[in-house]
């Protein structure tokens, strides 16, 4: 699932430096960021299922299948259904970043 513009804006590429990967070649950094973005997208989708009423969650499931490669359509749905969508995205990005930083910090010890 490609990253939405909202997610790209929220996902700070300085994370690579925070993780100590700033010396990696650009193409490797981009691959890592894409993988991280996919994980965050999935986390956001899971959060949406939790936040939406059951009937709207069923519609979301259909949209995720039909528009997996169209993040703008999915984002439009999220924004219509959840007025706090931007806050949810920021929270999920922050949670993922902190989880990564905690894991890398733990591995260093």
Backbone bond lengths (Angstrom), bond angles and torsions (degrees), N, CA, C in turn:
res aa  C-N    CA-C-N  psi(-1)  N-CA   C-N-CA  omega(-1)  CA-C   N-CA-C  phi
1 X - - - 1.442 - - 1.527 107.81 -
2 X 1.316 118.65 121.32 1.461 120.71 179.66 1.524 111.18 -65.60
3 X 1.312 115.02 156.62 1.458 120.05 178.98 1.515 110.40 -75.09
4 X 1.318 116.83 138.14 1.456 120.34 173.65 1.524 108.22 -76.34
5 X 1.318 116.10 162.29 1.461 119.24 178.26 1.521 110.44 -63.70
6 X 1.332 116.94 -34.24 1.468 121.18 177.38 1.520 110.17 -60.96
7 X 1.320 116.29 -46.39 1.456 120.57 -178.02 1.523 110.55 -68.04
8 X 1.323 117.12 -40.97 1.461 119.84 178.60 1.520 110.70 -59.88
9 X 1.323 116.34 -40.71 1.465 119.98 179.93 1.521 111.15 -67.26
10 X 1.325 116.44 -36.52 1.465 120.42 -176.60 1.525 112.29 -78.77
11 X 1.325 116.64 -27.54 1.459 120.31 -174.59 1.518 109.69 -89.02
12 X 1.292 115.95 102.64 1.457 123.94 -173.62 1.526 110.54 -74.52
13 X 1.323 117.15 121.82 1.465 120.03 -179.72 1.527 112.39 -69.37
14 X 1.327 117.77 -10.00 1.463 119.77 174.80 1.516 111.53 -64.56
15 X 1.307 116.69 -10.07 1.457 120.55 177.28 1.522 110.34 -57.02
16 X 1.319 117.45 -37.01 1.464 120.53 179.55 1.530 110.69 -59.08
17 X 1.313 116.37 -42.75 1.465 119.85 178.09 1.527 110.38 -66.91
18 X 1.340 116.49 -41.09 1.463 120.22 179.50 1.526 111.45 -61.88
19 X 1.328 116.62 -32.06 1.462 121.46 179.78 1.525 112.26 -87.36
20 X 1.331 116.76 -6.83 1.454 120.39 179.90 1.520 113.58 85.61
21 X 1.338 116.98 19.75 1.460 121.49 -178.43 1.520 112.86 -104.58
22 X 1.314 118.09 14.75 1.460 119.45 -175.99 1.522 113.53 -67.43
23 X 1.335 118.11 -14.70 1.464 121.04 178.43 1.527 113.29 -89.05
24 X 1.318 117.30 -5.20 1.467 119.94 178.76 1.523 110.27 -66.96
25 X 1.337 116.85 152.52 1.466 119.26 174.04 1.534 110.30 -60.27
26 X 1.314 115.64 149.81 1.461 121.56 -176.28 1.519 112.50 -55.11
27 X 1.351 117.76 -42.24 1.466 119.18 -178.00 1.530 111.51 -64.23
28 X 1.322 117.52 -35.89 1.468 120.42 177.73 1.525 110.72 -69.33
29 X 1.332 116.54 -39.84 1.467 119.99 176.79 1.522 110.30 -61.23
30 X 1.333 115.84 -42.75 1.462 119.82 -179.00 1.528 111.06 -63.60
31 X 1.334 116.98 -40.94 1.463 120.45 177.62 1.523 110.61 -62.32
32 X 1.325 116.31 -43.36 1.466 120.20 179.22 1.524 110.94 -64.19
33 X 1.325 116.65 -43.38 1.460 120.34 179.02 1.524 111.23 -63.71
34 X 1.330 116.63 -37.92 1.459 120.26 178.29 1.527 110.39 -63.93
35 X 1.329 116.47 -44.53 1.465 120.50 178.27 1.525 110.69 -62.48
36 X 1.322 116.32 -44.53 1.464 120.08 178.02 1.525 110.62 -61.73
37 X 1.316 116.12 -40.82 1.462 120.63 178.55 1.514 112.33 -62.44
38 X 1.335 116.77 -39.09 1.462 120.41 177.85 1.525 110.65 -63.57
39 X 1.315 116.61 -40.50 1.467 120.45 178.31 1.528 109.98 -64.14
40 X 1.320 116.17 -44.07 1.466 119.84 179.19 1.523 110.43 -63.78
41 X 1.334 117.43 -41.47 1.465 120.40 177.05 1.523 110.65 -57.19
42 X 1.320 116.73 -43.41 1.468 120.39 179.29 1.525 110.60 -65.21
43 X 1.328 116.70 -40.80 1.466 120.09 177.35 1.527 111.25 -62.24
44 X 1.324 116.02 -40.18 1.466 120.37 178.24 1.524 109.87 -64.84
45 X 1.326 117.40 -43.74 1.468 120.59 178.97 1.527 110.58 -60.63
46 X 1.321 117.04 -43.22 1.470 120.10 177.73 1.526 110.90 -61.29
47 X 1.304 115.76 -41.35 1.468 119.76 178.40 1.523 110.77 -64.17
48 X 1.325 116.92 -37.26 1.460 120.51 178.53 1.531 110.49 -62.66
49 X 1.332 116.13 -41.67 1.463 119.58 177.83 1.525 110.69 -59.12
50 X 1.321 116.66 -38.37 1.465 120.88 179.07 1.523 111.73 -69.03
51 X 1.320 116.76 -36.19 1.462 121.64 -174.03 1.529 113.30 -82.25
52 X 1.326 116.73 -29.06 1.466 120.43 -174.66 1.523 111.91 -83.93
53 X 1.344 116.50 148.85 1.469 119.41 170.55 1.533 109.22 -62.67
54 X 1.326 116.94 156.42 1.467 121.67 -174.69 1.526 114.08 -51.97
55 X 1.341 117.38 -45.02 1.473 119.20 -177.08 1.524 111.69 -65.26
56 X 1.321 117.21 -35.46 1.469 120.32 178.57 1.529 110.64 -76.36
57 X 1.327 117.22 -30.67 1.466 120.99 177.02 1.525 110.23 -64.79
58 X 1.328 116.91 -35.80 1.472 120.28 176.58 1.525 110.00 -63.93
59 X 1.321 115.98 -41.61 1.469 119.84 177.71 1.527 110.41 -64.25
60 X 1.319 116.65 -39.09 1.464 120.60 177.66 1.521 110.66 -61.16
61 X 1.310 117.25 -41.79 1.466 120.65 179.01 1.529 110.38 -58.15
62 X 1.320 116.77 -43.54 1.463 121.38 177.55 1.525 110.70 -63.64
63 X 1.319 116.92 -44.34 1.467 120.81 179.81 1.523 111.82 -62.85
64 X 1.326 116.62 -40.86 1.468 119.79 179.68 1.521 111.40 -61.95
65 X 1.315 116.30 -33.94 1.463 120.58 177.70 1.525 110.76 -75.32
66 X 1.322 116.22 -45.68 1.465 121.07 -174.85 1.523 113.43 -75.32
67 X 1.320 117.17 -34.16 1.461 120.96 -172.77 1.526 112.55 -121.56
68 X 1.312 116.76 34.68 1.469 121.01 -178.58 1.528 111.99 -57.12
69 X 1.323 117.23 -30.65 1.468 121.01 -178.47 1.524 112.74 -99.46
70 X 1.326 117.00 14.77 1.461 121.17 -179.44 1.533 109.95 -130.07
71 X 1.336 116.29 77.20 1.467 119.33 -175.65 1.527 113.85 -61.44
72 X 1.331 117.66 -25.84 1.457 119.24 179.79 1.530 111.24 -66.74
73 X 1.342 117.33 -38.98 1.476 119.85 177.67 1.520 110.63 -65.87
74 X 1.323 116.26 -41.03 1.459 119.94 178.43 1.529 110.32 -64.88
75 X 1.308 115.70 -43.20 1.462 119.83 179.46 1.524 110.83 -62.44
76 X 1.322 117.30 -38.97 1.463 121.58 177.58 1.526 110.09 -59.40
77 X 1.338 116.52 -46.17 1.463 121.28 177.96 1.529 110.10 -59.89
78 X 1.332 116.59 -47.87 1.464 120.24 -179.03 1.526 111.12 -58.71
79 X 1.316 115.95 -44.20 1.465 119.85 -178.14 1.526 111.59 -65.98
80 X 1.330 116.88 -35.35 1.464 120.54 177.80 1.519 110.98 -66.53
81 X 1.306 115.65 -41.68 1.462 121.05 -172.29 1.523 113.92 -86.92
82 X 1.306 116.90 -29.14 1.465 120.40 -174.71 1.523 110.46 -129.69
83 X 1.309 117.05 104.14 1.460 119.48 -179.19 1.530 113.07 -63.02
84 X 1.326 117.02 -20.38 1.464 120.75 179.97 1.535 111.95 -97.52
85 X 1.321 117.10 25.17 1.463 121.82 -177.15 1.531 112.15 -55.91
86 X 1.322 117.53 -46.07 1.471 120.36 -178.81 1.526 110.93 -59.49
87 X 1.309 116.01 -40.96 1.462 120.54 179.77 1.531 110.81 -65.81
88 X 1.325 116.27 -40.37 1.471 120.78 178.32 1.525 110.18 -62.00
89 X 1.328 117.22 -44.42 1.467 121.26 179.27 1.527 109.80 -60.58
90 X 1.316 116.68 -48.05 1.471 120.16 179.78 1.524 111.11 -59.81
91 X 1.332 116.46 -42.41 1.466 120.13 179.77 1.526 111.38 -63.43
92 X 1.332 116.92 -45.12 1.464 120.44 -178.12 1.526 111.51 -66.84
93 X 1.324 117.03 -38.68 1.466 120.51 176.70 1.527 109.60 -63.95
94 X 1.326 116.58 -46.05 1.468 120.45 -179.67 1.525 111.27 -62.90
95 X 1.335 117.26 -41.55 1.470 120.58 178.59 1.522 111.35 -62.17
96 X 1.331 116.28 -43.77 1.465 120.16 -179.19 1.530 110.71 -65.91
97 X 1.324 115.94 -45.47 1.463 119.45 179.62 1.524 110.74 -60.32
98 X 1.330 116.66 -44.80 1.459 119.69 -179.18 1.521 110.87 -64.89
99 X 1.320 116.41 -39.74 1.466 120.62 177.94 1.531 110.34 -60.99
100 X 1.323 117.00 -45.40 1.467 120.76 177.74 1.524 111.53 -61.56
101 X 1.317 115.72 -47.55 1.465 119.70 -179.33 1.527 111.12 -61.86
102 X 1.332 116.83 -40.38 1.468 120.52 177.51 1.524 111.24 -62.74
103 X 1.335 116.45 -42.97 1.467 120.34 -179.75 1.525 111.17 -65.01
104 X 1.327 116.69 -43.81 1.464 119.63 -179.71 1.520 111.07 -68.92
105 X 1.317 117.01 -35.62 1.460 120.63 177.22 1.528 110.06 -66.58
106 X 1.313 116.83 -40.85 1.468 121.97 178.72 1.530 110.49 -63.85
107 X 1.337 116.51 -41.12 1.470 121.04 179.93 1.527 112.12 -66.11
108 X 1.320 117.27 -27.44 1.469 120.96 -179.56 1.524 111.77 -73.23
109 X 1.328 116.08 -23.29 1.478 120.27 -176.52 1.499 112.61 -82.04
